[in-house]
Amino acid sequence: MKHLPFRSAAMAGLVLLKANVLSLSDISLRLEELLCA
């Protein structure tokens, strides 16, 4: 059994998750700016 494919898939998932969280926080920050402006 090789765990490399699973590991690379998990790493890719983590990277995607981080990117999604960053974009979500960026969007919420811009929404706050729009609401406060």
Rosetta blueprint (number, residue, H / E / L):
1 M L
2 K L
3 H L
4 L H
5 P H
6 F H
7 R H
8 S H
9 A H
10 A H
11 M H
12 A H
13 G H
14 L H
15 V H
16 L H
17 L H
18 K H
19 A H
20 N H
21 V H
22 L H
23 S H
24 L H
25 S H
26 D H
27 I H
28 S H
29 L H
30 R H
31 L H
32 E H
33 E H
34 L H
35 L H
36 C H
37 A L
